[in-house]
Amino acid sequence: MSDDHAIDRATAAFVAHRNLLFTVAYEMLGSVADAEDVLQETWLRWAEVDLEQVRDQRAYLVRITTRQALNRLRTMSRRKESYVGPWLPEPLLTTPDVAQDVELAESVSMAVMLVLETLSPTERAVFVLREVFDVGYDEIAAAVDKTPAAVRQIAHRARRHVDARRPREVVSQNEARAALQSFQRALESGDLQGLLDVLAPEVGYMSDGGGVKHAALRPVVGAGKVARPLAGGLDKNSFSIAFGPTVVNGSPALVVHLDGIMAARVEAGRITGLYFVRNPEKLSRIASQTPLTLR
């Protein structure tokens, strides 16, 4: 087989699975730039593989991607230690099919991505591969350099940890959109009572400015504490909000013009979590849709 033909085959396989590999990397990292770097590293290693020795190209590519993402996760943990204020996952403007896939939409929601941040790198890799992508224990073991028995234990521990912290219920797109529309109306008019009506008593608010944009340096908890500054404006500058069919990380979200993306967690018709990403470095993927897939 000629070198050119081998590269063509490798390229075709990589392109066929690229959306899956990006989804794996993004769910493990929560960062588009780092996920793209991981895909580049994956391609460089994949191009050197003898395809005649590969029985399952998808599994092999996922294995390479996982290993590169694990290496990147450990580097990112050091970066986050010096990050100014709360760190939020990078929002993605996602395609309509992501919202229609309940499992995928939940797995990339801001709320669940934040829960994944509380896992160790290996726990996160195992959880994502097993619970989100339904990868077999043997394949995961090869990807994270653990025995299948160890992977089963890690998966059980990670699942228990995530289940205790993830949203209690998965709401419909219509319910989430209705709550956000009520929130938008109250926010635009500065209606304090309207905000208190749509925010759950235990609502949490996190803003990520990365030291570049004004943002709260720690999470704010409680409807009153969250609603009052929002009713007076997000900062000293005026802002406008556009709300439409845009879907961010698989769920309806508000676009604050020239300012950022505000995602929300909705439960029982009320907002229980607000996540406002203002760091300009994290807003590169809200101009065009990013395809994600579990397959």
C-alpha positions as a Markdown table, in Angstrom:
| # | Residue | x | y | z |
|---|---|---|---|---|
| 1 | Met | 0.0 | 0.0 | 0.0 |
| 2 | Ser | 1.4 | 3.4 | -1.0 |
| 3 | Asp | 2.0 | 6.1 | 1.7 |
| 4 | Asp | -0.5 | 8.4 | -0.1 |
| 5 | His | -3.2 | 5.8 | 0.0 |
| 6 | Ala | -2.5 | 5.1 | 3.7 |
| 7 | Ile | -2.8 | 8.8 | 4.5 |
| 8 | Asp | -6.0 | 9.0 | 2.5 |
| 9 | Arg | -7.5 | 6.1 | 4.5 |
| 10 | Ala | -6.4 | 7.6 | 7.7 |
| 11 | Thr | -7.8 | 11.0 | 6.8 |
| 12 | Ala | -11.2 | 9.5 | 5.8 |
| 13 | Ala | -11.5 | 7.7 | 9.1 |
| 14 | Phe | -10.5 | 10.7 | 11.1 |
| 15 | Val | -13.0 | 13.0 | 9.3 |
| 16 | Ala | -15.7 | 10.4 | 9.7 |
| 17 | His | -15.3 | 10.4 | 13.4 |
| 18 | Arg | -14.2 | 14.0 | 14.0 |
| 19 | Asn | -17.5 | 15.2 | 15.5 |
| 20 | Leu | -17.4 | 12.3 | 18.0 |
| 21 | Leu | -13.8 | 12.9 | 18.9 |
| 22 | Phe | -14.4 | 16.6 | 19.4 |
| 23 | Thr | -17.4 | 15.8 | 21.7 |
| 24 | Val | -15.4 | 13.4 | 23.8 |
| 25 | Ala | -12.6 | 16.0 | 24.1 |
| 26 | Tyr | -14.9 | 18.9 | 24.9 |
| 27 | Glu | -16.8 | 16.9 | 27.5 |
| 28 | Met | -13.6 | 16.0 | 29.2 |
| 29 | Leu | -12.1 | 19.4 | 29.0 |
| 30 | Gly | -14.9 | 22.0 | 28.9 |
| 31 | Ser | -12.7 | 24.1 | 26.6 |
| 32 | Val | -13.0 | 24.4 | 22.8 |
| 33 | Ala | -9.4 | 25.6 | 22.3 |
| 34 | Asp | -8.0 | 22.7 | 24.3 |
| 35 | Ala | -10.4 | 20.2 | 22.6 |
| 36 | Glu | -9.2 | 21.4 | 19.2 |
| 37 | Asp | -5.6 | 21.0 | 20.3 |
| 38 | Val | -6.3 | 17.5 | 21.4 |
| 39 | Leu | -7.8 | 16.6 | 18.0 |
| 40 | Gln | -4.7 | 18.0 | 16.3 |
| 41 | Glu | -2.5 | 15.8 | 18.6 |
| 42 | Thr | -4.9 | 12.8 | 17.9 |
| 43 | Trp | -4.5 | 13.3 | 14.2 |
| 44 | Leu | -0.7 | 13.4 | 14.4 |
| 45 | Arg | -0.6 | 10.1 | 16.3 |
| 46 | Trp | -3.3 | 8.5 | 14.1 |
| 47 | Ala | -1.4 | 9.3 | 10.9 |
| 48 | Glu | 1.5 | 7.2 | 12.2 |
| 49 | Val | -0.7 | 4.1 | 12.9 |
| 50 | Asp | -0.6 | 1.1 | 10.7 |
| 51 | Leu | -4.3 | 0.8 | 9.8 |
| 52 | Glu | -3.9 | -2.9 | 8.8 |
| 53 | Gln | -3.4 | -3.6 | 12.5 |
| 54 | Val | -6.5 | -1.7 | 13.7 |
| 55 | Arg | -9.6 | -3.7 | 14.1 |
| 56 | Asp | -12.0 | -0.9 | 15.3 |
| 57 | Gln | -11.0 | 2.5 | 14.0 |
| 58 | Arg | -13.6 | 4.4 | 16.1 |
| 59 | Ala | -12.4 | 2.7 | 19.3 |
| 60 | Tyr | -8.8 | 3.3 | 18.5 |
| 61 | Leu | -9.4 | 7.0 | 17.7 |
| 62 | Val | -11.4 | 7.5 | 20.9 |
| 63 | Arg | -8.6 | 5.8 | 22.8 |
| 64 | Ile | -6.0 | 8.3 | 21.4 |
| 65 | Thr | -8.3 | 11.2 | 22.1 |
| 66 | Thr | -8.9 | 10.2 | 25.6 |
| 67 | Arg | -5.2 | 9.8 | 26.4 |
| 68 | Gln | -4.4 | 13.2 | 24.9 |
| 69 | Ala | -7.3 | 14.8 | 26.8 |
| 70 | Leu | -6.1 | 13.3 | 30.1 |
| 71 | Asn | -2.7 | 14.8 | 29.5 |
| 72 | Arg | -4.4 | 18.2 | 28.8 |
| 73 | Leu | -6.7 | 17.9 | 31.8 |
| 74 | Arg | -3.7 | 17.7 | 34.1 |
| 75 | Thr | -2.2 | 20.8 | 32.5 |
| 76 | Met | -5.5 | 22.7 | 32.7 |
| 77 | Ser | -5.8 | 21.9 | 36.5 |
| 78 | Arg | -2.7 | 24.0 | 37.0 |
| 79 | Arg | -4.0 | 26.8 | 34.9 |
| 80 | Lys | -7.3 | 26.9 | 36.8 |
| 81 | Glu | -5.4 | 27.4 | 40.1 |
| 82 | Ser | -4.4 | 30.8 | 39.0 |
| 83 | Tyr | -7.6 | 31.7 | 37.1 |
| 84 | Val | -9.3 | 34.9 | 38.3 |
| 85 | Gly | -12.7 | 34.2 | 39.7 |
| 86 | Pro | -14.9 | 31.2 | 39.0 |
| 87 | Trp | -14.1 | 29.0 | 35.9 |
| 88 | Leu | -17.0 | 28.1 | 33.7 |
| 89 | Pro | -17.0 | 25.7 | 30.7 |
| 90 | Glu | -16.7 | 27.4 | 27.3 |
| 91 | Pro | -20.2 | 27.7 | 25.8 |
| 92 | Leu | -21.0 | 26.3 | 22.4 |
| 93 | Leu | -23.7 | 27.4 | 20.0 |
| 94 | Thr | -25.0 | 23.9 | 19.2 |
| 95 | Thr | -27.1 | 22.5 | 16.3 |
| 96 | Pro | -30.8 | 21.8 | 16.7 |
| 97 | Asp | -30.3 | 18.0 | 16.8 |
| 98 | Val | -28.3 | 18.3 | 20.0 |
| 99 | Ala | -31.3 | 19.8 | 21.8 |
| 100 | Gln | -33.4 | 16.9 | 20.4 |
| 101 | Asp | -31.1 | 14.3 | 21.9 |
| 102 | Val | -32.0 | 14.4 | 25.6 |
| 103 | Glu | -29.0 | 12.4 | 26.7 |
| 104 | Leu | -26.5 | 14.5 | 24.7 |
| 105 | Ala | -28.1 | 17.8 | 25.7 |
| 106 | Glu | -27.9 | 16.9 | 29.4 |
| 107 | Ser | -24.3 | 15.7 | 29.2 |
| 108 | Val | -23.1 | 19.0 | 27.6 |
| 109 | Ser | -25.3 | 21.3 | 29.7 |
| 110 | Met | -23.5 | 23.9 | 31.8 |
| 111 | Ala | -24.8 | 22.4 | 35.0 |
| 112 | Val | -23.5 | 18.8 | 34.3 |
| 113 | Met | -20.2 | 20.1 | 32.8 |
| 114 | Leu | -19.6 | 21.9 | 36.1 |
| 115 | Val | -20.3 | 18.8 | 38.1 |
| 116 | Leu | -17.7 | 17.0 | 35.9 |
| 117 | Glu | -15.2 | 19.6 | 37.0 |
| 118 | Thr | -15.4 | 18.2 | 40.5 |
| 119 | Leu | -14.1 | 14.8 | 39.4 |
| 120 | Ser | -10.4 | 13.8 | 39.1 |
| 121 | Pro | -9.1 | 13.6 | 35.5 |
| 122 | Thr | -9.3 | 9.8 | 35.5 |
| 123 | Glu | -12.8 | 9.8 | 37.0 |
| 124 | Arg | -14.0 | 12.3 | 34.5 |
| 125 | Ala | -12.6 | 10.3 | 31.6 |
| 126 | Val | -14.1 | 7.1 | 32.8 |
| 127 | Phe | -17.5 | 8.7 | 33.5 |
| 128 | Val | -17.7 | 10.5 | 30.1 |
| 129 | Leu | -16.7 | 7.4 | 28.2 |
| 130 | Arg | -18.9 | 5.0 | 30.1 |
| 131 | Glu | -22.0 | 7.0 | 31.0 |
| 132 | Val | -22.1 | 9.4 | 28.0 |
| 133 | Phe | -20.7 | 7.4 | 25.1 |
| 134 | Asp | -21.4 | 3.8 | 26.4 |
| 135 | Val | -17.8 | 2.6 | 25.8 |
| 136 | Gly | -17.1 | -0.8 | 27.1 |
| 137 | Tyr | -15.0 | -1.3 | 30.2 |
| 138 | Asp | -12.2 | -3.1 | 28.3 |
| 139 | Glu | -11.9 | -0.2 | 25.9 |
| 140 | Ile | -11.9 | 2.4 | 28.7 |
| 141 | Ala | -9.2 | 0.4 | 30.5 |
| 142 | Ala | -7.0 | 0.5 | 27.5 |
| 143 | Ala | -7.6 | 4.3 | 27.1 |
| 144 | Val | -6.8 | 5.2 | 30.8 |
| 145 | Asp | -4.2 | 2.5 | 31.5 |
| 146 | Lys | -6.2 | 0.8 | 34.2 |
| 147 | Thr | -7.5 | -2.7 | 34.6 |
| 148 | Pro | -11.2 | -3.4 | 33.7 |
| 149 | Ala | -11.9 | -4.1 | 37.3 |
| 150 | Ala | -10.4 | -0.8 | 38.4 |
| 151 | Val | -12.4 | 1.0 | 35.7 |
| 152 | Arg | -15.6 | -0.5 | 37.0 |
| 153 | Gln | -14.9 | 0.8 | 40.5 |
| 154 | Ile | -13.9 | 4.2 | 39.2 |
| 155 | Ala | -17.1 | 4.3 | 37.1 |
| 156 | His | -19.3 | 3.4 | 40.1 |
| 157 | Arg | -17.6 | 6.0 | 42.3 |
| 158 | Ala | -17.9 | 8.7 | 39.6 |
| 159 | Arg | -21.5 | 7.9 | 38.8 |
| 160 | Arg | -22.5 | 8.1 | 42.5 |
| 161 | His | -20.6 | 11.5 | 42.8 |
| 162 | Val | -22.3 | 13.0 | 39.7 |
| 163 | Asp | -25.8 | 11.7 | 40.5 |
| 164 | Ala | -25.6 | 13.4 | 43.9 |
| 165 | Arg | -24.8 | 16.7 | 42.3 |
| 166 | Arg | -26.5 | 16.8 | 38.9 |
| 167 | Pro | -29.9 | 18.4 | 38.4 |
| 168 | Arg | -32.7 | 16.4 | 39.9 |
| 169 | Glu | -34.8 | 16.3 | 36.8 |
| 170 | Val | -34.4 | 16.8 | 33.0 |
| 171 | Val | -36.9 | 19.5 | 31.9 |
| 172 | Ser | -38.2 | 19.9 | 28.4 |
| 173 | Gln | -36.9 | 22.6 | 26.0 |
| 174 | Asn | -40.3 | 24.3 | 26.2 |
| 175 | Glu | -40.2 | 24.5 | 30.0 |
| 176 | Ala | -36.6 | 25.8 | 30.0 |
| 177 | Arg | -37.5 | 28.4 | 27.2 |
| 178 | Ala | -40.6 | 29.6 | 29.1 |
| 179 | Ala | -38.5 | 30.2 | 32.3 |
| 180 | Leu | -35.9 | 32.0 | 30.4 |
| 181 | Gln | -38.5 | 34.2 | 28.6 |
| 182 | Ser | -39.9 | 35.2 | 32.0 |
| 183 | Phe | -36.4 | 35.9 | 33.3 |
| 184 | Gln | -35.6 | 38.0 | 30.2 |
| 185 | Arg | -38.7 | 40.1 | 30.6 |
| 186 | Ala | -37.9 | 40.8 | 34.2 |
| 187 | Leu | -34.3 | 41.5 | 33.5 |
| 188 | Glu | -35.0 | 43.9 | 30.6 |
| 189 | Ser | -37.5 | 45.9 | 32.7 |
| 190 | Gly | -35.5 | 45.7 | 36.0 |
| 191 | Asp | -38.5 | 44.0 | 37.6 |
| 192 | Leu | -37.2 | 42.7 | 41.0 |
| 193 | Gln | -40.3 | 40.9 | 41.9 |
| 194 | Gly | -40.5 | 39.3 | 38.4 |
| 195 | Leu | -36.9 | 38.0 | 38.9 |
| 196 | Leu | -37.7 | 36.7 | 42.4 |
| 197 | Asp | -40.8 | 34.8 | 40.9 |
| 198 | Val | -38.7 | 33.0 | 38.3 |
| 199 | Leu | -35.6 | 32.3 | 40.4 |
| 200 | Ala | -35.7 | 29.4 | 42.8 |
| 201 | Pro | -34.9 | 30.3 | 46.5 |
| 202 | Glu | -31.6 | 28.4 | 46.3 |
| 203 | Val | -30.5 | 29.7 | 42.9 |
| 204 | Gly | -26.8 | 30.0 | 42.3 |
| 205 | Tyr | -25.2 | 32.5 | 40.1 |
| 206 | Met | -21.7 | 32.2 | 38.7 |
| 207 | Ser | -20.0 | 34.7 | 36.3 |
| 208 | Asp | -16.7 | 34.1 | 34.5 |
| 209 | Gly | -14.8 | 37.2 | 33.4 |
| 210 | Gly | -11.3 | 35.6 | 33.5 |
| 211 | Gly | -9.8 | 38.7 | 34.9 |
| 212 | Val | -10.7 | 40.6 | 31.7 |
| 213 | Lys | -14.3 | 41.4 | 32.2 |
| 214 | His | -16.0 | 42.4 | 35.5 |
| 215 | Ala | -17.5 | 39.4 | 37.2 |
| 216 | Ala | -18.2 | 38.2 | 40.7 |
| 217 | Leu | -15.1 | 36.6 | 42.2 |
| 218 | Arg | -17.1 | 33.9 | 43.9 |
| 219 | Pro | -20.6 | 32.2 | 43.4 |
| 220 | Val | -23.6 | 34.0 | 44.7 |
| 221 | Val | -26.4 | 31.9 | 46.3 |
| 222 | Gly | -30.0 | 32.9 | 47.1 |
| 223 | Ala | -32.7 | 34.5 | 45.1 |
| 224 | Gly | -32.5 | 37.8 | 46.8 |
| 225 | Lys | -28.8 | 38.1 | 46.5 |
| 226 | Val | -28.9 | 37.2 | 42.8 |
| 227 | Ala | -32.0 | 39.2 | 41.8 |
| 228 | Arg | -31.1 | 42.6 | 43.3 |
| 229 | Pro | -27.9 | 43.3 | 41.3 |
| 230 | Leu | -29.5 | 41.8 | 38.2 |
| 231 | Ala | -32.5 | 44.1 | 38.5 |
| 232 | Gly | -30.2 | 47.1 | 38.6 |
| 233 | Gly | -28.2 | 45.9 | 35.6 |
| 234 | Leu | -25.4 | 43.4 | 35.3 |
| 235 | Asp | -22.8 | 46.1 | 35.6 |
| 236 | Lys | -22.5 | 49.9 | 35.4 |
| 237 | Asn | -22.8 | 49.8 | 31.6 |
| 238 | Ser | -26.2 | 49.4 | 29.9 |
| 239 | Phe | -26.8 | 46.2 | 28.1 |
| 240 | Ser | -29.4 | 44.7 | 25.7 |
| 241 | Ile | -30.5 | 41.1 | 25.5 |
| 242 | Ala | -31.5 | 39.1 | 22.4 |
| 243 | Phe | -33.4 | 35.9 | 23.0 |
| 244 | Gly | -34.4 | 33.6 | 20.2 |
| 245 | Pro | -34.2 | 30.0 | 19.0 |
| 246 | Thr | -30.4 | 29.9 | 19.7 |
| 247 | Val | -29.4 | 26.8 | 21.6 |
| 248 | Val | -26.2 | 26.9 | 23.7 |
| 249 | Asn | -24.8 | 23.5 | 25.0 |
| 250 | Gly | -28.1 | 21.9 | 24.0 |
| 251 | Ser | -30.4 | 24.3 | 26.0 |
| 252 | Pro | -32.0 | 27.7 | 25.4 |
| 253 | Ala | -29.8 | 30.5 | 26.6 |
| 254 | Leu | -29.7 | 34.3 | 26.6 |
| 255 | Val | -27.2 | 36.3 | 24.5 |
| 256 | Val | -26.2 | 39.5 | 26.2 |
| 257 | His | -25.0 | 41.6 | 23.2 |
| 258 | Leu | -21.4 | 42.6 | 23.4 |
| 259 | Asp | -21.1 | 41.0 | 26.7 |
| 260 | Gly | -21.4 | 37.2 | 26.8 |
| 261 | Ile | -23.6 | 34.2 | 27.1 |
| 262 | Met | -25.9 | 33.5 | 30.0 |
| 263 | Ala | -27.0 | 29.8 | 30.4 |
| 264 | Ala | -29.4 | 28.6 | 33.0 |
| 265 | Arg | -30.4 | 25.4 | 34.8 |
| 266 | Val | -34.2 | 25.1 | 35.1 |
| 267 | Glu | -36.0 | 22.7 | 37.5 |
| 268 | Ala | -39.7 | 22.6 | 38.2 |
| 269 | Gly | -40.3 | 25.7 | 36.1 |
| 270 | Arg | -37.8 | 27.9 | 38.0 |
| 271 | Ile | -34.2 | 28.8 | 37.5 |
| 272 | Thr | -31.9 | 27.1 | 39.9 |
| 273 | Gly | -28.6 | 28.0 | 38.3 |
| 274 | Leu | -27.3 | 30.9 | 36.2 |
| 275 | Tyr | -24.0 | 30.8 | 34.4 |
| 276 | Phe | -22.7 | 34.0 | 32.8 |
| 277 | Val | -19.6 | 33.6 | 30.6 |
| 278 | Arg | -18.1 | 37.0 | 29.9 |
| 279 | Asn | -14.4 | 36.1 | 29.3 |
| 280 | Pro | -13.9 | 37.0 | 25.6 |
| 281 | Glu | -11.5 | 34.1 | 25.1 |
| 282 | Lys | -14.5 | 31.7 | 25.8 |
| 283 | Leu | -16.9 | 33.3 | 23.3 |
| 284 | Ser | -15.4 | 32.1 | 20.0 |
| 285 | Arg | -18.0 | 29.4 | 19.4 |
| 286 | Ile | -21.2 | 31.4 | 19.7 |
| 287 | Ala | -21.0 | 32.9 | 16.2 |
| 288 | Ser | -21.6 | 29.5 | 14.4 |
| 289 | Gln | -23.0 | 26.2 | 15.3 |
| 290 | Thr | -20.8 | 23.3 | 16.5 |
| 291 | Pro | -22.0 | 19.8 | 15.7 |
| 292 | Leu | -21.7 | 17.3 | 18.6 |
| 293 | Thr | -22.5 | 13.6 | 18.6 |
| 294 | Leu | -22.5 | 10.5 | 20.8 |
| 295 | Arg | -21.8 | 8.2 | 17.9 |
